[in-house]
Amino acid sequence: MSPNKTWSGTAAMLIMPAVVGLVLPERMALWSLVLGGVALIGDLWVSLIKRLSGQKDTGSIIPGHGGLLDRLDSHIMALSILGFY
């Protein structure tokens, strides 16, 4: 979906919640892993929407970073799931 996504960035979105989960109680550690995966899905989802619409950036507020939505996409998805919980 997003050819410019680096494997290291994808790994970081999955590994960092696992590392944080090591210091949390078991139930919170599980949520950390779930939210890490959901954040990755949110990031890829916005990339797919941009690709399908033919847009490179979602705005020009932060030049060279794909727009403001690209900085918040994973947070929006993860916070939505967390809020639902």
Secondary structure by P-SEA (a helix, b strand, c coil): ccccccaaaaaaacaaaaaaaccccaaaaaaaaaaaaaaaaaaaaaaaaaaaacccccccccccccccccccaaaaaaaaaaaac
